[in-house]
Amino acid sequence: MIKVVITGSNGLLGQSLLNLLLKENDKYDVYGFSRGVNRSGRNDFQYISIDITNKSQLTEELLKIKPDYIINTAAMTQVDACENDKAKCDILNVEVVEWLAAICQELSAHLIHISTDFIFDGKKGWYKETDEPNPLSYYGLSKLKSEQVLEKSNINYTILRTILVYGKVFDMSRSNIVLWVKESLENKREITIVDDQYRTPTYVEDLALACKISMDKNATGIFNISSSELLSIFDIAKQVAAVFNLDDSYIKSISTATLNQTANRPIKTGFDLSKTNKELNFYPKTFKDDLQRFKETLM
Ligand SMILES: NC(=O)c1ccc[n+]([C@@H]2O[C@H](COP(=O)([O-])OP(=O)(O)OC[C@H]3O[C@@H](n4cnc5c(N)ncnc54)[C@H](OP(=O)(O)O)[C@@H]3O)[C@@H](O)[C@H]2O)c1
């Protein structure tokens, strides 16, 4: 059996990974690490209630389990919260990754870590894995630092960079762009969305699959994971309305400049997927196709 620890198993990606890996419970022996109670709605894996910023408990649990793979999905992901509490952001997004890398070194385990398009400044768009990072926000900087921790280490690691992740799992602590737009329009609530930021959004089931492929292929290095089409966030919202047959007149546009958010966001990201296509044999689809797949899971 392949022993896999998923940190952040209560989160969007964490729960999607549980659902994917536990389909092959004769192959994967799965451990989920998250804060508080198990919120995945499943009991067919080993749940460890842990705050992973507790270094001694984290180390003790991992040395007991001796995983083959650690998939680190836990992070401080709210961009403005990271800007406002840099010290807290550093602990979870950088220091924990240093500790995980040290434990992987000791156990000869492979670390799969999730990073973000926010490591780029958004001037170019269609980023390749080799493009020069230049984060505009503390969140982006913390994720870049976490990548550098792994690049300097001697362990087997995979960094999956991803963009604007959406989907639905059992009990969620926070929403995402697609669910928020869908629920707002269903409740006839007006929403204001930026029309000058561009992304290639990611269906969480694709990101979970990319984690599994990385394990199955023992792929190391950095890979881009997202859908294949670059859209403005406003157009993303319009497509949600179209696929779910909702009235899009409640969607109003706004420019980034007038939004006045705490942390700066990159204007145009989006990923070049050629390396991922070639080396992971992974071919993500358009946002519209993914939304259709997502809709079918809700029916
Ligand atoms: N979501 C996006 O749009 C996006 C875009 C680019 C990159 N990413 C990256 O993708 C990864 C997964 O994101 P996600 O959307 O799945 O995030 P998420 O839904 O917020 O899940 C993270 C999980 O980690 C848990 N966690 C946080 N701090 C913890 C701690 N100290 N100890 C134990 N567990 C802790 C959270 O617990 P609670 O539920 O109790 O808070 C949550 O369940 C992250 O690395 C993120 O930076 C996400």
The ligand as a Gaussian input file, in Angstrom:
#p B3LYP/6-31G(d) Opt

LIG

0 1
 N       -8.431000      28.248000      -3.960000
 C       -7.767000      28.860000      -4.927000
 O       -8.337000      29.619000      -5.743000
 C       -6.289000      28.619000      -5.080000
 C       -5.585000      29.232000      -6.127000
 C       -4.214000      28.991000      -6.247000
 C       -3.581000      28.172000      -5.351000
 N       -4.283000      27.587000      -4.338000
 C       -3.569000      26.733000      -3.396000
 O       -4.203000      25.455000      -3.396000
 C       -4.071000      24.860000      -2.101000
 C       -5.404000      24.311000      -1.668000
 O       -6.358000      25.357000      -1.608000
 P       -7.859000      25.111000      -1.194000
 O       -8.692000      26.023000      -2.041000
 O       -8.174000      23.654000      -1.155000
 O       -7.832000      25.707000       0.277000
 P       -8.880000      25.526000       1.477000
 O      -10.188000      25.055000       0.958000
 O       -8.820000      26.765000       2.290000
 O       -8.257000      24.327000       2.297000
 C       -7.175000      24.443000       3.156000
 C       -7.447000      23.551000       4.328000
 O       -6.318000      23.606000       5.190000
 C       -6.775000      23.667000       6.517000
 N       -5.825000      24.335000       7.386000
 C       -5.519000      25.653000       7.392000
 N       -4.646000      25.926000       8.361000
 C       -4.392000      24.747000       8.982000
 C       -3.587000      24.386000      10.082000
 N       -2.837000      25.276000      10.730000
 N       -3.576000      23.107000      10.475000
 C       -4.330000      22.186000       9.831000
 N       -5.118000      22.459000       8.784000
 C       -5.144000      23.740000       8.361000
 C       -8.047000      24.497000       6.428000
 O       -8.810000      24.269000       7.590000
 P      -10.184000      25.030000       7.926000
 O      -11.154000      24.439000       6.940000
 O      -10.429000      24.640000       9.316000
 O       -9.922000      26.491000       7.696000
 C       -8.660000      23.981000       5.147000
 O       -9.480000      22.875000       5.408000
 C       -3.444000      25.936000      -1.212000
 O       -2.072000      25.705000      -1.120000
 C       -3.670000      27.218000      -1.972000
 O       -2.680000      28.182000      -1.663000
 C       -5.613000      27.789000      -4.195000

